Amino acid sequence: MKAILTLLLFALGSSLLAADKPNILFIAIDDQNDWIGHLGGHPMAKTPNMDKLAARGTTFTNAHCNMPLCNPSRTSLMLGLRPTTTGIYGLSPWFRTLPQWKDRVALPQHFANHGYLTAATGKVYHGGSGGGGGAGKGKGKKAKDKAAAATTDTPEFQVTAPYGGVGTKPPKKLIGDTPMGNNQLMDWGVWPLDNDDTGKGDYQVASWTAEQIKSAPKDKPFFIAAGFFLPHVPCYATQKWFDLYPDDDSVLPKILENDRADTPRFSWYLHWSLPEPRLKWVKEHNQWRNLVRSYLACTSFVDSQIGRLLTALEEAGVADNTIVVIWGDHGWHLGEKEITGKNSLWDRGTKVPLIFAGPGVKSGQRCNQPAELLDIYPTLIELTGVTKRDDLEGLSLLPQLQDASTKRERPAITSHNQGNHGIRSEKWRYIHYADGTEELYDMVNDPNEWTNVASKPENASVIEEHKKWLPKIDVPPAPNSASRVLTYDKKTDEAVWEGATVKRADPIPQ
């Protein structure tokens, strides 16, 4: 009886303490690079709601993912561990299927353990709000992963809903076949034609999330997550969002012809053969402008849905006591470096929006210190005052949220499978590939990364300074790894991409 009374008193005390904590609105955007108004990644980008939030909080202008691919990036953020620590480099496995991570306390669970109501919908983990194969949409391998995840004792969120994804789709692809055939994801353009956004998965994500905000109990704080799918392909947007952007070549990003001439051959191995078409294909098929406008239109549409969530906070009377964090899981190329898609260690592939606003965050700040998505977990712990953890590999951003000029202890570190790493400081980007080849860019004088200066003798000390930040732990792919997995054998000088051997003399796929 005494033990039961003690547990009841502990639970009551935890509940009372939790009631004083700020809420958290946790917003993820899929494939969102820095084409955000206030970040200036594209001069025409229109995102008034994110810009307004950034103005009343702190935005990180030099924030980067820890791997430029959905599953490893999100796993890293939610577990507080680098991909090079977990070995999760591909779109599978779901981390709960691995014995060493089966019971790892993820970010939302840590807050649930401290009295928070946790709820989510849309793409928060790779497969959905609950992880694994997603909210009832898994097929094949993903469905198996989801089933395995369901057998664990660690539900990711207390409340979830099966919203998100593409939503309404045209009866057939708008752009026809791409080099990898009739891949249904490789599509973009105006859809639906009636300007009705309500059938989109992201609209439904925002609607459900807004309801959760308004109906949340007042006696405990909430951690509510919304995962938006767009601007991930297929990039479908209604005409009103396209109309925000000119239908001429002024919308195209700046590129350098033959930009890969001074990059190592190994840089191609990171995206050797993918559904995402090369710049050459989108140019030849008159799809480059269409793709760029589609991406920007989808970005503006998602911004409007974020605006609905911020309005819901106001209407619920909790805006002043809610920490809002917005993040993208990795960048996206739209012709730069002769590719479209992700899977690169340049800024276009790694740079993401990262905005904090709310209690404990100084308003109107722009921080150019390097930051990582890995830092979100410890930052939210410090902002809310819940129990700290000593097993997280990220660094809290609280010092920068209070004073943006505060120097960081280290640069941002992004990996792409074992042995391939990008180190991003304030001034430099250094890339080290598994075969030992390198790139170095002066990001102040060459922000487009057009000139690789790694071979210049005067930069030897810069390279050595950045090399010391290469991950000390760099494990091989976890068991059952698949999709975008790359390995390299130094003895044979051969890489294996998606199960196929790539030799030094093989022609680069176009």
N, C-alpha and C positions, 0 to 999 in steps of 0.2 A: 504493500500500500504506500509506504514511504517513497519507494522508487517511482511509482506511478504519479504521486503528487509532485515529485521533483520534476518529472518530465512535463507535466501539465504546466507547472510554474515556468519552466524553461521556454515552453512553446508560447505561453502568454507573454513572457518578457520579449521574446524574439518578435512577436507580432506587434507589440507596442513600439519596439525600436524601429521595425520596418515601416510602420505607419508614418514616421518622420522622414523617410527617405524620399528623394526625388524620383519621379517616374522616368522611364526611358522609352523613347520612340526610336526604333532601330530600323533604318531604311537602307536597303540594298538595291543597287541598280546593276543589271547584267550587261557586261561588255561596254561599260561607259568609260570612255577616255576623258580627256580634259576639254572636250568641246562643250564647255559650260561658259555662260556669259562672263561671269566675274573672273574665270580662270584664263580666258583669252586664248584657249587652244584653237578656236576657230573664230575669226573676227565677226562672223554673222550669227553665231549661236545665240538663241533667245531662250533664256531660262529664268524668267523674272522671280519665280518663287524660291528657287535655290539661291539666287542672288540676294534676295531679301533676307533669307535666313542667314546667309554668310555675313551680311551687314550687321546683324544683331548677335553674331557669334564670332568664332575664329575659323578661318579657312586655311587649309594647308596647301600651298601652291607647289609643293615639292613632295607629294605623297605618292607611294608606290606599293604595288602588290608584292607578295612574296613568291608567287609564281604566276605567269601569265596564262592561266587556264582555270576554268571554273572550279572544278572539284578540289584540286590542291590549294587554290587560293582561299576558298571558303573554309576548308578543313583547317588550314593554318590559322586563320583568323579566329575560328570558333574554339579551337583547342589551345591556342596560345603557343603553338609549336611550329617551327619551320618545316617546310616540305622535306628538307634534307635531314630532319630528325625523324619524321614519320615514315619517309619513303613513299609517300602518296604523291605521285607525279602525274598520273593519268586521270581519265574520267571515271575510272574504277581502280581500286575497290572503294566501297563505302567503309569508312574507318571503323565502324562498330563490328565489322566482320573480322577484324584483326585482333587476336587475343590481347596484345599489349595495349590496345586503345579501347577495348570493349567497355571498360568502366571509367574511362577518363571523364572527369567532370568538365563539360563544355560550358561556354560562356552563359547561355540562358539557364543552365542547371545551377550554376553557382549562385545566380540571383534568386532562383526558386528556393534554394537552400537557405536563403537569407530573407524569406518572407515575401518575395515578389510573386505576383501573378504573371505568368509567362504565356504569351499567345503569339501565334504567327500564321501567316499565309503567304503563298507565292514562293518565289525562289530565294530562300534564305540559305539553306544548305544547297548543294549542287542539285539534288533531285527534287527539292521542294522544301517546305517548312519543316517537315519531319525528317528529312534526310533520306538516304537510301534511294529507292526508285521514285520518290516524290509522292504527291498526293493523289494516289490512285491512277497514275499515268504510266507507271513503269512497265516495261516489256522486256522479255528475255532476261539478259544478265542483270539489268537494273531491277527487275521485279524480284529476282532471286536475292539480290543485295537487300532490297527492302524487306523481304520476308525474314532474312537473317537479322536485320536491324530490329525488327519487331519482337524478336525473342530475347533481346537484352533487357536489363533492368534499369535502363537509363533513357527514358523518353526525353526527346530533345526540348519539347515545349509542353506545357500542361494543356493548352487548348490550340488546336490547329483547324484549318479549313482548306478544302481542296480547290482553291482558286489559283489563277495565274496561268502562265504559259501564253501561247499565241492567241488563243480565243478564236474568233471567227476567221475563217480562211477562204480564199477564192477556190472555186471548183478545180482549177488547175493552176500550175505555176505561172506567174506573170512574165517571167523572163526566159522561160524555156530551160533546156538542159545547160548545165555548166560543165567544165572539164571532167568532173567526177560523176557525170551522169545526172539522173533525175533525183538528186538529193533534195528533199522537200524543204530543208532549212535554208538552202541557198536560193533565196528569193527576196524580192523587195518591190515596192511600188505603192500606188494608191489603192487602198482597200480598208473598209468597204466603201462602195461608191456613193452611199447615201449620207455620208458625213455623220453617221451614228457611231459613237465610240463605246456605247454601253455593252457591246458584245465582246469587247477586248478583255483578255485575261487581266491586264493591268488595271482596267477600270473596276473590275470586280474585286481585285485585291484592295484597291483604295476604298471601295464601298464597305467591304467587310471590316477592314482595319478601322475606318472611321466609326463604325458601330461599336467595335470593341472599346475604343477610346471613350465613347459617350456612355457606355453601359458598365465600365469598369467600377468595381466596388471602391468606395471612398475610404475604407478603413485599412487599405493596404496599397502599396505602390505597384505599378505595373511595368513590365518589360514587354512591349508589344513590337513585333517585327513585321515589316512589310517588304516582300521581295519582288521587285519589278523585273519583268522579263525583257522588255524593250530597253535599249535599241539592239538587242540581240537579233540575229537573223532568224526567221524571215522578218525583215523590217517593213511591216505594213503600217501605213498611217492614212488617215482620211485626208481629203483634199484641203481642208482648212489649215492643217499643219504644214502641208507642202507649200501653201500660199505664203507662208512666212519667209520663204527663201526663193531667190531669183532662179528662173529656169534658164540659166546661161552659165558659161564656164567661169564666171567670177566666183562661183560657189566652191570651186575645186581647191583642194589644199595645195600648198607649194611643194613641188618635188624637184629633185635633181635627176636629170636623165642619166642612166647608167650609174646610179648611186651605189650599186654594190661592187663597183670595180675595186675599191680599196678595203672591202670587208673580206675576212677569211672565208674560204669555202665552207668551213664548218658552220658558219652562221646559217647556211641553207639547210643544214641537217635538222635544225630546230623546228622547221616547218617544211620538211622535205616533200611530202605528198599529202595534200589536205583537200577537203571539200571547198574551202575558201579559194576563189580564183585569184590568179596573179593580176597585177596591174595590166599586163599585156592583153589578157583576155577581156577585161572590162572595157579597155580602150577599143579593141578591135570589134567588140559587139555593141558599142555605143551605150554602155551601161555605167560608165564611171560617174557621170553627173547624176544619173538616176539613183545610184547607190548612195552617193554623198548626200543628196537631198533627202532620201529616205531615212538615212541615219539621223540627220539633223531634225527632220520632222518628228521622228520617233522620240528623240531626246526632248523636244519641246512638249510633246504629248505627255511623257512621263513627268516632266516638270509640273504640268497642270494637275496631275494626280497627286503629286507631293503637296501642291497647294491645297488640295481638298483635305489632306491629313492635317496640315497646319491650321486650317480653318476649324477642323473638328476639335483640335486642342483648345482653341479659343472658345468655341461653343460649349465645350464641356467644363470650362473654367479652370483648366489645369495647365495652360500654356506656361505660366510663370514658374511652375514646379515640375517641368518636364525637360529632361535633357534630350535633345534631338541630335542624332548622329546620322549623317548621310555618307555612304561610301559606294564606290564602284569596285567590282571584284578584279578587274584588270583593264588595260587599255585596249585599243583596237586600231589597226592600220586601215586606211582608206586610200591606198596608193603609195604612201610613203615607203621607202625601201623596196619598191617594186612588188609589194604584196598587199592583200587585204586580209583582215583577220587579226588574230592574236599570235601567241607562240613566238615572241621575240624578246630580246633583252635590251632593246632601245627604249627611249622614253615613250614613244607612241604605243609600245606594247605593255609598258609597266605603270605609266603615270595614271593616277585616278583622282576623282574628286574625293575630298575628305573634309567634312564640315561638322563642327560641334557648336551647339548653341544651348543656352539654358543656364541653370544654377551652377555657379562655380566657373563659368566661362566668360572671359572678358569680351566685350562686343567690339565690332569694327576692326578686328585684327586680321592681318594677312601674314602668315608665317612661312618663310622660305627655307626653314630648317628641314632636312630630310626626315621623312616620317614613313612608317610602314603600317600596313593593315594589321600586322601582328601587334601593334601598339594599342589597338582599340580595347582589348580585354583588360590589361592593367589600368588603362586610363579610366574606363567606366568604374572599375573598382575604387579608384582613388576619388573620383568625382562624387560617388554615392556614399563612401565611407563603409562599405561592407568589408568583410575580412579579407586581408591581402593574401596572396598566394606567392610562394617562393619557387614555383615550378613553371613559370611563364617565361618565354624567351623574348617577349617584347618589352619595350620600355614605356613607362607612363608618359603621356604627353601633357600632363597637368602643368608642369613648369611653363610650357609654351602657351597653354590655354590661359595662363595668368599673365604672361609677358612673352609676346611672340619673338622677341629678340634673344631669348635665352638659348644658348648654344646646346646642341644635342651631343651626347657622348659618342655617337657613331653615325655613319652614313646609312642609307637605306640599302637593303640587300635583297636582291631578287634572284631566284634560281630557276633553271629550266632543266629538270631531270638532274641526275648525278653528274657533277663535274663542270656544269655550265652556270656561270654566275655573273650578275651585273651589280656593280657597286656604284651607288649614286650619292655623291656629296653635294654641297652647295654649288660648286663650280664645275665638277667633273663627272663624267660617266666612264667607268672602266668596265670592260667585259673580258672575262676569261673563259675560254672554251675548254672542253675536256681534252682536246688534243694539244693544248698549250698555246694556241694562237690567241691573239689579243686585239682589242680595240680600245681607243681612248678618244674622248671628245671633250672639247672645251665648251661647256654648255652656256657660258656667258657670251662668248663671241661666235659660237656656232650652235645655236639652239636647235637647229634642224638635224644635227649630227650628220652633216654632209662630208666632213673631212676627218678621217681617222688619223690621229697624230701619234699613235702608239710607237711608231718606229723612230720618232725624233729623239736623239740623244738627250736633249734638254728636258725631256719628260720622264726620264728614267726614275727620278726620285718620286714623281707623282704616282707612277705605277706602283712602286714599292710601298708607298703609303697606303694605297687602296688595296693592294694584294693582302695586306695583313688582316683585312676584314673578310676574306674568303671564309666560308663556313668551316669550322673545325670538324664538325660532325657532318658527314656527307654520305649517307647510306645508299645502297642500291635500291631499286624499285621494290616495293612491298610485294608479297605473294599475291597472285591474281591481278597484277597491274595490267591495264590495257587502255588503249586509246590515247594517243599522243605520247607514248612512252619511247624514249630514246636511250640507248646504251652505246658504249664505245669501248673497244678493246685496243689498248695501246700497242700490244704486241703485234697484232695483225693490221693495225691502222684501219680497222673496219668498224662502221657504226651499224646498229640495228634499229631501224625505225618501223614501228608498227609490225614487227616480226619479220621484216624484209632487210636483208643485208645491203648496205650501201658502201661501195668501194670508192676510193679516191678518184678513179678515172670515170666513174659513172656520170653521164650527162645530167645536169640539173633539170628536174621536171619543169615544164613550162605550162 
